[in-house]
Amino acid sequence: MTLRSRSRREATGAAAAGSAPPSANRLGWLDALRGIAALAVAAHHFEILRIVPYGDTITAHFDLGFYGVIAFFIVSGYIIPASLERRGDVRAFWIGRIFRIYPALIVAMLLSEFILPDAYQVLTFDGYHHDKLWLAGNGLMLTDVLGVVNGFGVSWTLTFEMLFYFFVSSLFAFGWHRRSTPIAVGAGAIALVMGVWIPSHSLQSTNQEIYNLVTAALVVVVMGVFCMLSGNASLARTGGLLLGGLSLYLVFNNARVPAFETFTIFATMFAGTVVYRAQHGQIERIEAWLSVGFVVVAGALVGWIYNRGAWADATSTFTWEAFTYAYLGAWASFGLFFLLRKRRWPRPMVWLGAVSFSVYLLHWPVKRFLLWRFGWHPKYYWQKLAEMPFAERWAWVAMYVAVLLVVCWVVYRLVEVPFQNLGRKLTKAANRKWPPQLLEHPAPATAAAGPAKAAEPAEPALVGAGTGPSGPARTD
């Protein structure tokens, strides 16, 4: 599909690699899955289905980008809460998140700004003629719920990731983090029953209202994260109230997409957490089967019920089939990889998962760079590809993938890894100087299925993917 001026978005979520010693490959299945999801999104944005037989038919029934989005979000839900709970320290969690996301995102934006010419640019600087408003909204990574222009088209999914972090850390601060089942089922029920009745972007209609909303959100988020970083249990709960309360308010009143997609995403993420809890004996297996089954069925049904006509124009996909089948496909992939989790995965697949955040950030700028250097039109290049002989066409595709992976490996080694290490050092230094009050909560009763020793996930690596929202946020 071409990237159009209406709201069409595909993305992602997040995942982690590695686990407790001695086997660094115990969570290789997650890396393999998110690596495949990253390539699916890159292929979608490369318009790959426009140059294959029956591509239009496939696109109408299966949205490749949305498949990647949901796969990322399932993995994010599975691993992010586990990472926080393993530490028992919200300060370490937030330092890790900040140093995981912002350096790579900033570098990707700077590379795009200073390398790509205007005709091939992927950045959008229109902040309603207010640079500070643009900077604040994008700096918070809450553009999709603040009504601010998304400056870097592929980063819209970070809004959902950031809100999920708010929810998870808030729940943990109050000891409610193990209530994943009712949260997942509740969000799925809201998506199914109230999918088009909860208002979207209702908090702003003028630039001044957007300015006021962003200013208020900036104050609340800064204060909330500061409380989380304090290492004080009481302040962490205060931060939880601020971040969780703001997230609920914005999600119910100001999400940019219809409620059935917004709440399906959150139901999906918390359903991923349910899978983790059942796997490690924190909840009954039957509880997990029923809740995850409900979320999967609800997600499929909301596409069939709501994603039609004008509502389809406002979501990530243009037909109900593309929404529903891609959603089911993502869950089927997760289920398959989960069943194969004890196998040792090929190194290239695990490596691809490790660099998938860079793939998410850079696949679009790299594509535009190559199109610029070859003098091809930034939107209609696929027509030129479609006219090429078969071998030449796929050689060009292979070159794009090769260049993308090389660039992503360089950014991963020079930016992602050093800043993640720096974050860990800062966490250790802060904990030595200001020892945190760990938010220890009673261990859950062992499920009837028997005890299971939880793996210790390594620092999770956030991954998202997709295009930006409609209107001025569009860059393609």
N, C-alpha and C positions, 0 to 999 in steps of 0.2 A: 504493500500500500504506500501511497505517497503520504508525506506529512502535510496535513491540511491546516487551514486556519481555524478549524473547529476543534473542540476539545477531544483530542485523541492521544492517549498516553499509554506507554508500556514501561514497565520497570522491574525495582526491586528492591529489595529487602536485604537480608544479611545472613552471614553464616560464619562458622569458625572452623579452624583446622587444628588437628592435633588433639592429644588428650594426655592423660596421666602416663608417666613412665610405666613399663619400659617400652611400650609400642607407640611410636609417634604416628602410626598409621591407623589407630583405632577409630578416628573420626575422618579418615580419608574419604569415606563415602560422602560426607558432607561437602568436602572440597570438590570431589568429582561432580556432584550434582550442581553446585553453584558455578563450576566451570562450564558445564553444558548450558546452564541457564544464561550465563554471560555471552556465550557464543550465539545462542538463540536470539538474544536481543541485538547483538551486533549484526547478525544476518538479517534480522528484520529491518533495521535502520539502513542497511545496505540495499534494501529493496530486492532481496534475493529471490522472493517469490514472483517477481515480475519477469524474471529471465529463465524460469523453469516451466515445463509443460504443465498446463492446468493450474498455474499459480494463482489466478484470480479465484478459481473455485476453492482452492485450499484456503486462501485468505478469508473468503466469506464464511468458512466453516471452522477455521482454527486460527486464532490470532497468535502468531509466533512470539511477539513481544509480550503480550499479556501472559502467555505461558511462563516466560522467564520471570515476569513480575511475581506471580503467585508462588513459583518455586522458591524465589529468594525470600519472600515473606514467611513461608512455612519454615524454612531453615532458620531464619532470624528468630522466629518464635520459639523454635526448638532449643537454640543455644544461648541466646542473650540472657534470659533469666537464670539459666544454669551458671553462667559466668559470674553474675552478680552474687548469687547465693553461695557459690563456692568460696568467694572472698569473704562474704559477710561484711563488706566495707563499701559503702556507697561512694566514699571519696575515691577509692582506687578505681571503682567502676567508671566514674565520670571523668577522671583524668585519662583513663584508658580510651574512653570514647572520644574525647576532645582531640587527643593526639593521634587517634586512628583516622579521623574523618577530615579535620580541617586542613592539615598540611597538604595532603594529596589533592583536595578540592581546590585550594588556593593556587597550587602549582598548575593544575590543569587549566584554571581560568586565566592565569598569567600567560601560559604558553599559547592559549587560544587568542588572547588579546594582542600579543606582540608578534605572533607568527602569521596568523591568518589575515588576508586583506578583507576589506569591508564587504565585498560581494560574496565572500565565503565564510563570513564570521558566524560563530555559534553563540556569542554572548549578546545579551540584550540589556542595555543600560537605562532604558526608559523607566525611571522611578516616579512617574507622574510629575516630572519636572522637579523632583526633589531627591538629590543624590543621597542625603542622609536617610531618607525613608527607604530607598532602594537598598542601601548598605545594611540598615538595621533588619529589614525583613529577610534578606538573603543571609545575613550573618547569623540570625537565629535559626535558619533553615526551616522556617514555618510559613513559607510563602503561600502554600495552598490553603491555609486557614487564616491568613491575614489579608488576603486580597492584594498582595504586592506582586509586581511583575517578577517572574522567575528569571533571574539573570543568567543562569546556566541551564539550558533547556533540559539536560538529562538529569538534573539534580532534584526534580520535583518529588521523587520518591523519598528523598531524605526527610521530607515533612512527616511522612508516616513513620519512618524509622525514629525520628526525634520524639514524636508523640508517644511511640511505644516505649522509648526509654523513660519518658516522664511517667507513664503509667506503671511500668515495672518497678522503678525505683521508689515511687510513691507507695505502691502496695507493699514493697519490702520494708519500708520505713515503719509501717503500721502493723507488720506481721500478717498481712493479708495475701501474701504472694502465692500461697499454695491454693488459692481459690480460682485456679485457672479454669476449671470446668464450668462453673456458673457464669464466669465472664465470657468465655467462648460461646456458650449456648445463648446467653443473653444478647450478645452482639449479633449473632446469627439470626436470632428471632427478630431483633429490631430491623435488620436488613430485609428480612422476608416480609414482615407485617407492615412496617412503616417506611418502606423503601423510597417512596416518592413524596411522602408527606412531611418529613423533617426538612426545614428550610435550608437552602444553601446560600452562601454569601449574603446573609441578611443583615449583617452588622455594618455594612458600609454602602453608601450610595453616592457619596461625594468624596473628593480628595481629602477634605478636612476630617471626615469620619475615618478614613483609612489611616490618616496620620495619627489621630487620637488612639485608634486601636493598636497600631504598631508601637506607639510610645508606651501605652499601658502594658502591652505584652512584654516589651523590652525590660521594663522595671520588674515585672513579676518573675520573668525567667532568670534574670541576673540575680535577683534576691534568692530565688529558689535554688539555683545551682550553687550559689555561695553557701547556703545553708547545708546543702549536700556535701560540699567540699570541706566544711568546718570540722568534721570528725566528731561532732557532738550529737548524741542520739536525739535529744530534744529538738535541736535545730534541724536535724535531718527530717523529723516528722513535720516541722513547720514548712520546710522545703517541699515535702511531699504534698502538703495541703495546697501550697501555691502552684506547683507544677501540675499535679493531678486535677485540681479544680479548674485551672486555666485550660487544660487539654479538653476536659469534658465540655466546658462552656463553648469552646471554639468548634469542636467536632459536631455538637448538636445545633450550632447556629451559623457557622461560617465556612464549612467545607466547600471547596470549589466544585466538587463533583457530586452527583446525587447520592443520597444517603445509602442506597442499596449497595453501591460500590464501596463507599467509605467504611461502612460497618461490616461488610463482607471481608475487607482487608484485615480489620482488627480481629474479627472472629477467626480468620485463618491463622493469624499470628499466635493468638492464645491457644488455638487448637494444636499448633506445633508444640507449645509448652505442655499441653496435656499429654502428648505422645511421650515427651521426655519423662514426665512424672510417672506415667504408667510403666515405662521401661525400667525405671529405677525404684519401683516398689513404693512410691509415695501415694499412689491412689490405686483403687481396684481396677483391674483390667476391664471389667464389664462397664464401669463408669467411663473409662476412656473410649471404649468402642462406641458406646451410645452417644457420647458428646461429640466426638470427632465425626461420627457418621452423620449426626444432625447438621453439623457445620458444613460438611461436604454437600449434602443434599440441599441445604438452604442456599449455599453459594451457587449451585447449579440451577436451582429454581428461580433465583432472583434474576439471572440472566434471561431465562425463558419468559418470565412474567413481565419484567420491566424494561429490559434493554431492547427497546423497539422504537422506531420513529424518532421523534425529537429527543427522547431520553437517550437513545443510542448515540445520537450526535454529541451528547455531553459526557460520554464515558470513554473508556479506553478502547472500545471496540464498536463497530458499526452494525453488527447483527447479533441477535441473541445466540445463534449457533457459535459464532466466533468467541463470545464471552464464555458460554457454558462449556464447550468442548475444551477450550484452553484451560479453564479452571479445573476441570476433571483430569485433564492430561497432566497438570502440574502435581496434583495429589497422587495420581497413579505413578508418576516418576518417583516422588518422594517415598511412596510405599515400596516400590521395587528396590530402590537403593537402601532403604531401611532393612529390608529382608536380607540384602546382601552385605550388610554393614560389617560382618566379621571377616569378609574376604579382604585380601590385600589388593589394593587398587594400583593400577599402573601409575608410575611416577609422572608421566605427562599430564594425566588427568588431575592428579593432586596438585601439580605445579600450576596448572591452569586455574584451579580454584584459588591458589594463593595470590595470583595476580589479578583476580577477577574484579576487584574494586577499581584498579587502574583500567581494566577493560571497560568497565561501566563508565568511567569518567572520560576516557580518551577515544572510544571507538568513533564517536561522531566527529570530534576535531581531526582525527587522523584521516577519516574519510574525506572531509572537506579539504584537507591539505593536499591529498593526492589528486582530487578533482581539480584543484587550482593549478597544481603543477602540470597536469595533463591538458589543461584548458577546457575541461568539460563543464557543462552546465551544472550548477549545484543541486538542481531539482530534477532535471530530466536526463541525467546521465544514463539511467537504466535503459533508455531507448537506444542509445549508442551501443550499450552492452548486448542488448537483445538482437541487434543486427550483426554482431560479430559471429564468425565461425565458432563452433562448439569449443574447440581446444583453446582458442585465443580468449574467449569469454571467461572460461574457468581459470585460465592462467592469471587473468586480471584479478579475479576474486581471490585466488591463492596469494597473489602479491599483497593485496590489501590485508589479509589475515596475517601474513608473515610480518609485514611492517608494523601492524598493530601490536602483535605479541612482543616484538623486539622493543618497541617504545614502552610498552607496559612493563616489561621486565626491568628496563632502565629506571623508570620512575619508582617501581617497587623497591629496587635495591638502593637507590639514592635518596628517596624521599620517605616512602612508607616505613621501611624497616628501621632507619635511623631515628625517626620521630617516635615510633612505637617504643624503641629502646629508651629514648629520652623520657617518655612518659612514665615508664617503669621506674627509672632512676628518680624522677621527681616524686613519685608515689612513695618510694622507700625513704627519701629524704624527708618528706612531709610527715610520714608516720614516725620517723625517729624523733623529729623535733616536737610534733604535736600528736602523740599516740591517739589513734581514733578509738571511740567507744563502739566496739563492734555490735551491730544490731543482731544479737543472737536470739533465735526463736526456737521453741521446742521442736524437736525432730518429729516428723509425721509418723503416725502409726504405720507399721509395715503392712502392705497390702496382703490380701489372702493368697495371692500368687506366690508369696515368699519374698525374702529379702533379696535385694540386688545392690551390689556395690556401684555407686554412681561414678562414672568417669569424671575426671577433672578436665574440663575443656581448657584449652589454651586460650590466650587472648583472642576473642572473636573478631573476625574481619568483616566489617560491614560491606555489603554489596547491594546496590540498587541498579536499576537500569530503566531507561525509558525516555520518552520525549517530553517536552514541556507542555503546559496547559495551553488553552486556546488564547486567541487575541494577541496582544503585544508581547506576551511571554514566548511566543513561538519564534524559533530561529530557523526553521526549515519548512 
